[in-house]
Amino acid sequence: MNYLTIRICDNADPTACFIALCSMLRSALYDPRNQTIDLINKCIYKQSELFVRGGPLDLDKIVKAVHDFMQEFRPRVEDCDAVKTAIHSVELAVQRLVTGAKASVRFLSYKIA
């Protein structure tokens, strides 16, 4: 199953696949019994390798998906290890996106009052 899932990610449109993975990860993180979180993180990691290659990407859609994810889960980073790992996966994807796009991005820390 893992191999098949990763092969699908390799052959899918990089933008659509990344957005779908972010959406799946958001849903999975709300269910503590969900066992697909690790697989989704692996797929995000694998998909982000394509960002460095400089293929066709819709940066606006990708940045919007990352922004929405971070806005929702960054304040919950201390809630559980799954959220922390997911945030790390998305941050790694952004770093690779920046490398591929030859741009710069700054992560903002969100503080809960």
DRENDO-398656 format. One line per field, with one value per atom (N, C-alpha, C, O): x, y, z; residue in three letters; residue number from 0. Coordinates in nm, 3 decimals. Layout:
N
xx (X / ...) $
yy (Y / ...) $
zz (Z / ...) $
residu (ALA / ...) $
num (NUM / ...) $
//
This chain:
113
xx (0.082 / 0.000 / 0.087 / 0.060 / 0.190 / 0.277 / 0.342 / 0.346 / 0.392 / 0.459 / 0.362 / 0.396 / 0.242 / 0.141 / 0.107 / 0.096 / 0.089 / 0.056 / 0.166 / 0.139 / 0.290 / 0.402 / 0.416 / 0.451 / 0.389 / 0.395 / 0.287 / 0.310 / 0.169 / 0.063 / 0.107 / 0.085 / 0.169 / 0.220 / 0.325 / 0.330 / 0.409 / 0.513 / 0.456 / 0.514 / 0.342 / 0.287 / 0.172 / 0.118 / 0.137 / 0.026 / 0.078 / 0.198 / -0.014 / 0.020 / 0.072 / 0.003 / 0.194 / 0.254 / 0.170 / 0.160 / 0.111 / 0.031 / -0.094 / -0.123 / -0.168 / -0.292 / -0.264 / -0.340 / -0.157 / -0.123 / -0.087 / -0.134 / -0.006 / 0.033 / -0.088 / -0.101 / -0.176 / -0.295 / -0.384 / -0.438 / -0.399 / -0.480 / -0.417 / -0.488 / -0.284 / -0.216 / -0.234 / -0.255 / -0.224 / -0.246 / -0.389 / -0.411 / -0.484 / -0.623 / -0.643 / -0.711 / -0.584 / -0.594 / -0.528 / -0.580 / -0.414 / -0.343 / -0.425 / -0.432 / -0.487 / -0.573 / -0.684 / -0.711 / -0.749 / -0.858 / -0.807 / -0.869 / -0.694 / -0.639 / -0.597 / -0.610 / -0.548 / -0.500 / -0.613 / -0.588 / -0.736 / -0.849 / -0.897 / -0.977 / -0.848 / -0.886 / -0.763 / -0.678 / -0.750 / -0.630 / -0.607 / -0.496 / -0.710 / -0.694 / -0.653 / -0.626 / -0.647 / -0.615 / -0.471 / -0.378 / -0.455 / -0.322 / -0.261 / -0.158 / -0.322 / -0.267 / -0.176 / -0.118 / -0.164 / -0.086 / 0.058 / 0.113 / 0.121 / 0.260 / 0.272 / 0.367 / 0.179 / 0.182 / 0.165 / 0.233 / 0.074 / 0.053 / 0.179 / 0.218 / 0.242 / 0.367 / 0.475 / 0.549 / 0.485 / 0.582 / 0.553 / 0.645 / 0.426 / 0.388 / 0.420 / 0.465 / 0.397 / 0.432 / 0.583 / 0.629 / 0.658 / 0.804 / 0.845 / 0.926 / 0.789 / 0.822 / 0.779 / 0.853 / 0.660 / 0.609 / 0.695 / 0.715 / 0.746 / 0.826 / 0.960 / 1.022 / 1.004 / 1.126 / 1.107 / 1.204 / 0.985 / 0.957 / 0.969 / 0.996 / 0.951 / 0.961 / 1.102 / 1.119 / 1.201 / 1.340 / 1.374 / 1.460 / 1.309 / 1.337 / 1.286 / 1.323 / 1.203 / 1.158 / 1.054 / 1.050 / 0.969 / 0.863 / 0.753 / 0.763 / 0.650 / 0.540 / 0.459 / 0.402 / 0.455 / 0.383 / 0.298 / 0.337 / 0.183 / 0.101 / 0.134 / 0.073 / 0.230 / 0.280 / 0.171 / 0.170 / 0.080 / -0.027 / -0.111 / -0.142 / -0.148 / -0.231 / -0.154 / -0.209 / -0.027 / 0.055 / 0.075 / 0.059 / 0.109 / 0.131 / 0.001 / 0.004 / -0.112 / -0.242 / -0.270 / -0.316 / -0.242 / -0.263 / -0.174 / -0.217 / -0.048 / 0.046 / 0.000 / 0.001 / -0.040 / -0.086 / -0.206 / -0.209 / -0.303 / -0.423 / -0.386 / -0.438 / -0.298 / -0.256 / -0.186 / -0.218 / -0.090 / -0.013 / -0.101 / -0.086 / -0.190 / -0.278 / -0.366 / -0.397 / -0.404 / -0.490 / -0.414 / -0.464 / -0.293 / -0.225 / -0.103 / -0.060 / -0.047 / 0.070 / 0.039 / 0.122 / -0.077 / -0.107 / -0.123 / -0.116 / -0.144 / -0.165 / -0.040 / -0.050 / 0.075 / 0.198 / 0.233 / 0.294 / 0.196 / 0.228 / 0.122 / 0.138 / 0.014 / -0.096 / -0.053 / -0.083 / 0.017 / 0.059 / 0.173 / 0.200 / 0.240 / 0.354 / 0.313 / 0.391 / 0.193 / 0.148 / 0.140 / 0.178 / 0.091 / 0.083 / 0.223 / 0.250 / 0.311 / 0.449 / 0.518 / 0.586 / 0.500 / 0.560 / 0.499 / 0.571 / 0.369 / 0.302 / 0.352 / 0.376 / 0.366 / 0.417 / 0.559 / 0.594 / 0.639 / 0.776 / 0.774 / 0.854 / 0.687 / 0.677 / 0.640 / 0.697 / 0.543 / 0.500 / 0.610 / 0.631 / 0.679 / 0.790 / 0.901 / 0.960 / 0.930 / 1.031 / 0.987 / 1.069 / 0.859 / 0.808 / 0.826 / 0.862 / 0.800 / 0.817 / 0.964 / 0.995 / 1.054 / 1.197 / 1.237 / 1.314 / 1.185 / 1.217 / 1.152 / 1.210 / 1.033 / 0.966 / 1.047 / 1.063 / 1.096 / 1.178 / 1.306 / 1.347 / 1.367 / 1.489 / 1.460 / 1.537 / 1.350 / 1.315 / 1.275 / 1.305 / 1.207 / 1.161 / 1.267 / 1.251 / 1.375 / 1.483 / 1.429 / 1.457 / 1.351 / 1.290 / 1.322 / 1.403 / 1.261 / 1.281 / 1.147 / 1.057 / 1.137 / 1.015 / 1.056 / 1.155 / 0.980 / 1.007 / 0.888 / 0.774 / 0.914 / 0.807 / 0.780 / 0.873 / 0.654 / 0.616 / 0.571 / 0.501 / 0.610 / 0.565 / 0.434 / 0.420 / 0.340 / 0.211 / 0.211 / 0.241 / 0.178 / 0.172 / 0.027 / -0.053 / -0.004 / -0.139 / -0.142 / -0.061 / -0.237 / -0.246 / -0.311 / -0.328) $
yy (-0.119 / 0.000 / 0.126 / 0.219 / 0.128 / 0.246 / 0.271 / 0.385 / 0.164 / 0.178 / 0.233 / 0.324 / 0.179 / 0.224 / 0.370 / 0.447 / 0.410 / 0.548 / 0.643 / 0.748 / 0.606 / 0.692 / 0.699 / 0.804 / 0.590 / 0.590 / 0.683 / 0.753 / 0.683 / 0.773 / 0.918 / 1.000 / 0.949 / 1.085 / 1.124 / 1.239 / 1.029 / 1.056 / 1.094 / 1.175 / 1.036 / 1.055 / 1.156 / 1.181 / 1.214 / 1.310 / 1.452 / 1.478 / 1.542 / 1.684 / 1.730 / 1.714 / 1.786 / 1.820 / 1.918 / 1.902 / 2.016 / 2.113 / 2.048 / 2.061 / 1.979 / 1.914 / 1.809 / 1.797 / 1.735 / 1.630 / 1.691 / 1.643 / 1.796 / 1.859 / 1.917 / 1.902 / 1.983 / 2.041 / 1.930 / 1.945 / 1.822 / 1.709 / 1.648 / 1.614 / 1.635 / 1.580 / 1.670 / 1.621 / 1.801 / 1.895 / 1.882 / 1.885 / 1.869 / 1.853 / 1.723 / 1.721 / 1.615 / 1.486 / 1.492 / 1.437 / 1.560 / 1.572 / 1.652 / 1.616 / 1.759 / 1.839 / 1.753 / 1.758 / 1.676 / 1.589 / 1.482 / 1.454 / 1.422 / 1.312 / 1.359 / 1.284 / 1.480 / 1.529 / 1.553 / 1.564 / 1.561 / 1.578 / 1.447 / 1.446 / 1.335 / 1.203 / 1.138 / 1.089 / 1.135 / 1.082 / 0.933 / 0.883 / 0.862 / 0.720 / 0.696 / 0.582 / 0.801 / 0.787 / 0.739 / 0.799 / 0.631 / 0.573 / 0.606 / 0.550 / 0.698 / 0.734 / 0.857 / 0.896 / 0.917 / 1.041 / 1.020 / 1.102 / 0.911 / 0.885 / 0.868 / 0.920 / 0.798 / 0.778 / 0.911 / 0.936 / 0.994 / 1.125 / 1.211 / 1.278 / 1.209 / 1.284 / 1.234 / 1.315 / 1.103 / 1.048 / 1.095 / 1.128 / 1.098 / 1.144 / 1.293 / 1.334 / 1.373 / 1.515 / 1.530 / 1.611 / 1.452 / 1.455 / 1.418 / 1.487 / 1.310 / 1.264 / 1.367 / 1.396 / 1.422 / 1.520 / 1.646 / 1.708 / 1.683 / 1.806 / 1.791 / 1.892 / 1.668 / 1.648 / 1.702 / 1.746 / 1.698 / 1.750 / 1.902 / 1.958 / 1.970 / 2.115 / 2.161 / 2.266 / 2.085 / 2.123 / 2.109 / 2.182 / 2.019 / 1.995 / 2.107 / 2.115 / 2.194 / 2.311 / 2.281 / 2.348 / 2.183 / 2.152 / 2.257 / 2.354 / 2.238 / 2.335 / 2.329 / 2.225 / 2.440 / 2.449 / 2.574 / 2.677 / 2.567 / 2.684 / 2.732 / 2.687 / 2.822 / 2.867 / 2.930 / 2.913 / 3.004 / 3.068 / 2.965 / 2.983 / 2.858 / 2.755 / 2.681 / 2.650 / 2.653 / 2.582 / 2.667 / 2.618 / 2.793 / 2.883 / 2.901 / 2.908 / 2.908 / 2.920 / 2.795 / 2.806 / 2.677 / 2.552 / 2.547 / 2.506 / 2.588 / 2.590 / 2.691 / 2.663 / 2.808 / 2.913 / 2.865 / 2.881 / 2.807 / 2.758 / 2.650 / 2.650 / 2.560 / 2.452 / 2.510 / 2.474 / 2.598 / 2.655 / 2.740 / 2.736 / 2.815 / 2.898 / 2.811 / 2.850 / 2.696 / 2.607 / 2.526 / 2.506 / 2.479 / 2.384 / 2.439 / 2.379 / 2.550 / 2.605 / 2.634 / 2.604 / 2.690 / 2.713 / 2.584 / 2.586 / 2.472 / 2.344 / 2.257 / 2.136 / 2.314 / 2.235 / 2.155 / 2.049 / 2.202 / 2.131 / 2.028 / 1.955 / 2.020 / 1.928 / 1.781 / 1.704 / 1.744 / 1.604 / 1.593 / 1.685 / 1.480 / 1.458 / 1.455 / 1.496 / 1.408 / 1.400 / 1.539 / 1.557 / 1.636 / 1.774 / 1.829 / 1.894 / 1.805 / 1.853 / 1.794 / 1.866 / 1.665 / 1.599 / 1.652 / 1.672 / 1.673 / 1.724 / 1.864 / 1.895 / 1.949 / 2.084 / 2.078 / 2.153 / 1.989 / 1.973 / 1.930 / 1.981 / 1.840 / 1.794 / 1.908 / 1.923 / 1.989 / 2.100 / 2.206 / 2.265 / 2.232 / 2.328 / 2.280 / 2.360 / 2.151 / 2.096 / 2.115 / 2.149 / 2.093 / 2.113 / 2.259 / 2.286 / 2.352 / 2.494 / 2.525 / 2.600 / 2.469 / 2.491 / 2.442 / 2.508 / 2.328 / 2.275 / 2.359 / 2.378 / 2.409 / 2.496 / 2.623 / 2.669 / 2.679 / 2.800 / 2.773 / 2.855 / 2.659 / 2.622 / 2.609 / 2.658 / 2.544 / 2.525 / 2.655 / 2.675 / 2.743 / 2.870 / 2.979 / 3.088 / 2.949 / 3.045 / 3.175 / 3.285 / 3.159 / 3.272 / 3.262 / 3.178 / 3.347 / 3.337 / 3.347 / 3.420 / 3.271 / 3.268 / 3.271 / 3.210 / 3.344 / 3.350 / 3.293 / 3.333 / 3.199 / 3.142 / 3.235 / 3.283 / 3.259 / 3.342 / 3.251 / 3.152 / 3.284 / 3.208 / 3.267 / 3.388 / 3.180 / 3.222 / 3.194 / 3.082 / 3.293 / 3.276 / 3.278 / 3.358 / 3.189 / 3.183 / 3.267 / 3.248 / 3.359 / 3.447 / 3.378 / 3.437) $
zz (0.000 / 0.000 / 0.000 / -0.075 / 0.084 / 0.088 / -0.048 / -0.095 / -0.111 / -0.240 / -0.344 / -0.419 / -0.348 / -0.444 / -0.422 / -0.518 / -0.299 / -0.267 / -0.312 / -0.369 / -0.287 / -0.325 / -0.476 / -0.530 / -0.546 / -0.693 / -0.749 / -0.847 / -0.688 / -0.732 / -0.715 / -0.804 / -0.603 / -0.579 / -0.683 / -0.727 / -0.721 / -0.820 / -0.956 / -1.028 / -0.991 / -1.125 / -1.131 / -1.238 / -1.019 / -1.016 / -1.040 / -1.032 / -1.071 / -1.082 / -0.946 / -0.846 / -0.940 / -0.811 / -0.727 / -0.606 / -0.791 / -0.717 / -0.659 / -0.540 / -0.743 / -0.698 / -0.591 / -0.495 / -0.609 / -0.512 / -0.377 / -0.274 / -0.376 / -0.250 / -0.178 / -0.057 / -0.252 / -0.190 / -0.133 / -0.023 / -0.206 / -0.157 / -0.032 / 0.063 / -0.031 / 0.087 / 0.208 / 0.319 / 0.188 / 0.300 / 0.353 / 0.474 / 0.263 / 0.305 / 0.382 / 0.484 / 0.333 / 0.402 / 0.539 / 0.636 / 0.547 / 0.674 / 0.774 / 0.892 / 0.728 / 0.817 / 0.875 / 0.995 / 0.791 / 0.838 / 0.933 / 1.035 / 0.899 / 0.980 / 1.119 / 1.215 / 1.130 / 1.260 / 1.360 / 1.479 / 1.313 / 1.404 / 1.464 / 1.558 / 1.410 / 1.462 / 1.523 / 1.448 / 1.655 / 1.718 / 1.690 / 1.708 / 1.647 / 1.617 / 1.472 / 1.433 / 1.393 / 1.252 / 1.235 / 1.288 / 1.161 / 1.144 / 1.009 / 0.972 / 0.935 / 0.804 / 0.811 / 0.710 / 0.927 / 0.940 / 0.896 / 0.823 / 0.939 / 0.900 / 0.749 / 0.688 / 0.688 / 0.544 / 0.470 / 0.371 / 0.518 / 0.455 / 0.468 / 0.373 / 0.585 / 0.604 / 0.508 / 0.451 / 0.489 / 0.394 / 0.252 / 0.177 / 0.217 / 0.084 / 0.065 / -0.042 / 0.168 / 0.160 / 0.143 / 0.062 / 0.218 / 0.206 / 0.063 / 0.002 / 0.011 / -0.123 / -0.227 / -0.321 / -0.211 / -0.306 / -0.306 / -0.410 / -0.190 / -0.182 / -0.255 / -0.289 / -0.279 / -0.359 / -0.500 / -0.563 / -0.550 / -0.684 / -0.689 / -0.796 / -0.576 / -0.573 / -0.608 / -0.671 / -0.568 / -0.592 / -0.740 / -0.791 / -0.808 / -0.950 / -1.039 / -1.157 / -0.985 / -1.060 / -1.166 / -1.269 / -1.144 / -1.238 / -1.235 / -1.160 / -1.315 / -1.317 / -1.187 / -1.153 / -1.117 / -0.989 / -0.987 / -1.042 / -0.924 / -0.900 / -0.759 / -0.661 / -0.750 / -0.619 / -0.534 / -0.412 / -0.596 / -0.519 / -0.444 / -0.326 / -0.512 / -0.449 / -0.340 / -0.234 / -0.366 / -0.267 / -0.142 / -0.030 / -0.161 / -0.046 / 0.032 / 0.155 / -0.036 / 0.032 / 0.117 / 0.230 / 0.062 / 0.137 / 0.260 / 0.368 / 0.244 / 0.357 / 0.462 / 0.581 / 0.416 / 0.508 / 0.590 / 0.712 / 0.522 / 0.592 / 0.694 / 0.805 / 0.655 / 0.745 / 0.868 / 0.981 / 0.845 / 0.956 / 1.048 / 1.170 / 0.989 / 1.071 / 1.161 / 1.274 / 1.113 / 1.189 / 1.294 / 1.405 / 1.259 / 1.347 / 1.421 / 1.519 / 1.378 / 1.448 / 1.595 / 1.681 / 1.627 / 1.770 / 1.850 / 1.973 / 1.782 / 1.850 / 1.849 / 1.874 / 1.821 / 1.805 / 1.929 / 1.918 / 2.045 / 2.169 / 2.207 / 2.305 / 2.131 / 2.164 / 2.159 / 2.250 / 2.054 / 2.040 / 1.941 / 1.864 / 1.944 / 1.856 / 1.709 / 1.623 / 1.680 / 1.541 / 1.478 / 1.363 / 1.554 / 1.503 / 1.482 / 1.381 / 1.576 / 1.565 / 1.442 / 1.368 / 1.419 / 1.303 / 1.173 / 1.075 / 1.173 / 1.053 / 1.019 / 0.902 / 1.119 / 1.095 / 1.041 / 0.950 / 1.096 / 1.045 / 0.898 / 0.819 / 0.861 / 0.722 / 0.628 / 0.520 / 0.670 / 0.587 / 0.579 / 0.472 / 0.689 / 0.686 / 0.593 / 0.520 / 0.595 / 0.504 / 0.359 / 0.273 / 0.332 / 0.196 / 0.153 / 0.039 / 0.244 / 0.213 / 0.186 / 0.093 / 0.266 / 0.242 / 0.104 / 0.034 / 0.065 / -0.068 / -0.177 / -0.284 / -0.151 / -0.246 / -0.268 / -0.381 / -0.160 / -0.168 / -0.247 / -0.329 / -0.222 / -0.294 / -0.443 / -0.526 / -0.476 / -0.616 / -0.684 / -0.801 / -0.611 / -0.667 / -0.654 / -0.709 / -0.583 / -0.559 / -0.500 / -0.548 / -0.394 / -0.325 / -0.177 / -0.136 / -0.097 / 0.047 / 0.118 / 0.077 / 0.226 / 0.306 / 0.451 / 0.490 / 0.533 / 0.676 / 0.750 / 0.725 / 0.840 / 0.922 / 1.039 / 1.104 / 1.065 / 1.178 / 1.290 / 1.268 / 1.409 / 1.526 / 1.574 / 1.589 / 1.598 / 1.652 / 1.800 / 1.843 / 1.879 / 2.024 / 2.067 / 2.019 / 2.158 / 2.212 / 2.339 / 2.430 / 2.344 / 2.460 / 2.576 / 2.683) $
residu (MET / MET / MET / MET / ASN / ASN / ASN / ASN / TYR / TYR / TYR / TYR / LEU / LEU / LEU / LEU / THR / THR / THR / THR / ILE / ILE / ILE / ILE / ARG / ARG / ARG / ARG / ILE / ILE / ILE / ILE / CYS / CYS / CYS / CYS / ASP / ASP / ASP / ASP / ASN / ASN / ASN / ASN / ALA / ALA / ALA / ALA / ASP / ASP / ASP / ASP / PRO / PRO / PRO / PRO / THR / THR / THR / THR / ALA / ALA / ALA / ALA / CYS / CYS / CYS / CYS / PHE / PHE / PHE / PHE / ILE / ILE / ILE / ILE / ALA / ALA / ALA / ALA / LEU / LEU / LEU / LEU / CYS / CYS / CYS / CYS / SER / SER / SER / SER / MET / MET / MET / MET / LEU / LEU / LEU / LEU / ARG / ARG / ARG / ARG / SER / SER / SER / SER / ALA / ALA / ALA / ALA / LEU / LEU / LEU / LEU / TYR / TYR / TYR / TYR / ASP / ASP / ASP / ASP / PRO / PRO / PRO / PRO / ARG / ARG / ARG / ARG / ASN / ASN / ASN / ASN / GLN / GLN / GLN / GLN / THR / THR / THR / THR / ILE / ILE / ILE / ILE / ASP / ASP / ASP / ASP / LEU / LEU / LEU / LEU / ILE / ILE / ILE / ILE / ASN / ASN / ASN / ASN / LYS / LYS / LYS / LYS / CYS / CYS / CYS / CYS / ILE / ILE / ILE / ILE / TYR / TYR / TYR / TYR / LYS / LYS / LYS / LYS / GLN / GLN / GLN / GLN / SER / SER / SER / SER / GLU / GLU / GLU / GLU / LEU / LEU / LEU / LEU / PHE / PHE / PHE / PHE / VAL / VAL / VAL / VAL / ARG / ARG / ARG / ARG / GLY / GLY / GLY / GLY / GLY / GLY / GLY / GLY / PRO / PRO / PRO / PRO / LEU / LEU / LEU / LEU / ASP / ASP / ASP / ASP / LEU / LEU / LEU / LEU / ASP / ASP / ASP / ASP / LYS / LYS / LYS / LYS / ILE / ILE / ILE / ILE / VAL / VAL / VAL / VAL / LYS / LYS / LYS / LYS / ALA / ALA / ALA / ALA / VAL / VAL / VAL / VAL / HIS / HIS / HIS / HIS / ASP / ASP / ASP / ASP / PHE / PHE / PHE / PHE / MET / MET / MET / MET / GLN / GLN / GLN / GLN / GLU / GLU / GLU / GLU / PHE / PHE / PHE / PHE / ARG / ARG / ARG / ARG / PRO / PRO / PRO / PRO / ARG / ARG / ARG / ARG / VAL / VAL / VAL / VAL / GLU / GLU / GLU / GLU / ASP / ASP / ASP / ASP / CYS / CYS / CYS / CYS / ASP / ASP / ASP / ASP / ALA / ALA / ALA / ALA / VAL / VAL / VAL / VAL / LYS / LYS / LYS / LYS / THR / THR / THR / THR / ALA / ALA / ALA / ALA / ILE / ILE / ILE / ILE / HIS / HIS / HIS / HIS / SER / SER / SER / SER / VAL / VAL / VAL / VAL / GLU / GLU / GLU / GLU / LEU / LEU / LEU / LEU / ALA / ALA / ALA / ALA / VAL / VAL / VAL / VAL / GLN / GLN / GLN / GLN / ARG / ARG / ARG / ARG / LEU / LEU / LEU / LEU / VAL / VAL / VAL / VAL / THR / THR / THR / THR / GLY / GLY / GLY / GLY / ALA / ALA / ALA / ALA / LYS / LYS / LYS / LYS / ALA / ALA / ALA / ALA / SER / SER / SER / SER / VAL / VAL / VAL / VAL / ARG / ARG / ARG / ARG / PHE / PHE / PHE / PHE / LEU / LEU / LEU / LEU / SER / SER / SER / SER / TYR / TYR / TYR / TYR / LYS / LYS / LYS / LYS / ILE / ILE / ILE / ILE / ALA / ALA / ALA / ALA) $
num (0 / 0 / 0 / 0 / 1 / 1 / 1 / 1 / 2 / 2 / 2 / 2 / 3 / 3 / 3 / 3 / 4 / 4 / 4 / 4 / 5 / 5 / 5 / 5 / 6 / 6 / 6 / 6 / 7 / 7 / 7 / 7 / 8 / 8 / 8 / 8 / 9 / 9 / 9 / 9 / 10 / 10 / 10 / 10 / 11 / 11 / 11 / 11 / 12 / 12 / 12 / 12 / 13 / 13 / 13 / 13 / 14 / 14 / 14 / 14 / 15 / 15 / 15 / 15 / 16 / 16 / 16 / 16 / 17 / 17 / 17 / 17 / 18 / 18 / 18 / 18 / 19 / 19 / 19 / 19 / 20 / 20 / 20 / 20 / 21 / 21 / 21 / 21 / 22 / 22 / 22 / 22 / 23 / 23 / 23 / 23 / 24 / 24 / 24 / 24 / 25 / 25 / 25 / 25 / 26 / 26 / 26 / 26 / 27 / 27 / 27 / 27 / 28 / 28 / 28 / 28 / 29 / 29 / 29 / 29 / 30 / 30 / 30 / 30 / 31 / 31 / 31 / 31 / 32 / 32 / 32 / 32 / 33 / 33 / 33 / 33 / 34 / 34 / 34 / 34 / 35 / 35 / 35 / 35 / 36 / 36 / 36 / 36 / 37 / 37 / 37 / 37 / 38 / 38 / 38 / 38 / 39 / 39 / 39 / 39 / 40 / 40 / 40 / 40 / 41 / 41 / 41 / 41 / 42 / 42 / 42 / 42 / 43 / 43 / 43 / 43 / 44 / 44 / 44 / 44 / 45 / 45 / 45 / 45 / 46 / 46 / 46 / 46 / 47 / 47 / 47 / 47 / 48 / 48 / 48 / 48 / 49 / 49 / 49 / 49 / 50 / 50 / 50 / 50 / 51 / 51 / 51 / 51 / 52 / 52 / 52 / 52 / 53 / 53 / 53 / 53 / 54 / 54 / 54 / 54 / 55 / 55 / 55 / 55 / 56 / 56 / 56 / 56 / 57 / 57 / 57 / 57 / 58 / 58 / 58 / 58 / 59 / 59 / 59 / 59 / 60 / 60 / 60 / 60 / 61 / 61 / 61 / 61 / 62 / 62 / 62 / 62 / 63 / 63 / 63 / 63 / 64 / 64 / 64 / 64 / 65 / 65 / 65 / 65 / 66 / 66 / 66 / 66 / 67 / 67 / 67 / 67 / 68 / 68 / 68 / 68 / 69 / 69 / 69 / 69 / 70 / 70 / 70 / 70 / 71 / 71 / 71 / 71 / 72 / 72 / 72 / 72 / 73 / 73 / 73 / 73 / 74 / 74 / 74 / 74 / 75 / 75 / 75 / 75 / 76 / 76 / 76 / 76 / 77 / 77 / 77 / 77 / 78 / 78 / 78 / 78 / 79 / 79 / 79 / 79 / 80 / 80 / 80 / 80 / 81 / 81 / 81 / 81 / 82 / 82 / 82 / 82 / 83 / 83 / 83 / 83 / 84 / 84 / 84 / 84 / 85 / 85 / 85 / 85 / 86 / 86 / 86 / 86 / 87 / 87 / 87 / 87 / 88 / 88 / 88 / 88 / 89 / 89 / 89 / 89 / 90 / 90 / 90 / 90 / 91 / 91 / 91 / 91 / 92 / 92 / 92 / 92 / 93 / 93 / 93 / 93 / 94 / 94 / 94 / 94 / 95 / 95 / 95 / 95 / 96 / 96 / 96 / 96 / 97 / 97 / 97 / 97 / 98 / 98 / 98 / 98 / 99 / 99 / 99 / 99 / 100 / 100 / 100 / 100 / 101 / 101 / 101 / 101 / 102 / 102 / 102 / 102 / 103 / 103 / 103 / 103 / 104 / 104 / 104 / 104 / 105 / 105 / 105 / 105 / 106 / 106 / 106 / 106 / 107 / 107 / 107 / 107 / 108 / 108 / 108 / 108 / 109 / 109 / 109 / 109 / 110 / 110 / 110 / 110 / 111 / 111 / 111 / 111 / 112 / 112 / 112 / 112) $
//
